[in-house]
Each structure stands twice: as C-alpha cells, then as structure tokens.
C-alpha cells in the first residue's frame, strides 16, 4: 500500500509541474488543465481507496460492509 501511495504522490507532483508549463500555453493549457484536474480527482479517489484498504484489508475478500442506514 505504501508503494501505491508513493506513486500517487509522485504522480500528483508531476501533474503540478505539467500544470505550471501548460498555464503558459493558452488553449493547450485549458485542455491540459482540465485533464490534470480529472487526474487529481482520480489520485484522491485512489488515495481514499488505499487508506480504506489499509484499515480494512478484509474488504478485498468480503466487500464493503453496509452502513447502518442500508
């Protein structure tokens, strides 16, 4: 799980650098910025998943336990 988180951090840092370069290139910057925002959201989701699996590794076998309201 740590390797996965490290990869996410490196990816996010790379995206920030690309975003800085893209900001200097007009329309290309807009499209690239939008893509980077989506990748950032993906990285957040993956981080949440890895954190959840760290706390509940059995979820890989059983699935997520239903909340009280379900």
HELIX and SHEET records of a PDB file:
HELIX    1   1 UNK A    2  UNK A   22  1                                  21    
HELIX    2   2 UNK A   26  UNK A   55  1                                  30    
HELIX    3   3 UNK A   59  UNK A   62  1                                   4    
END                                                                             
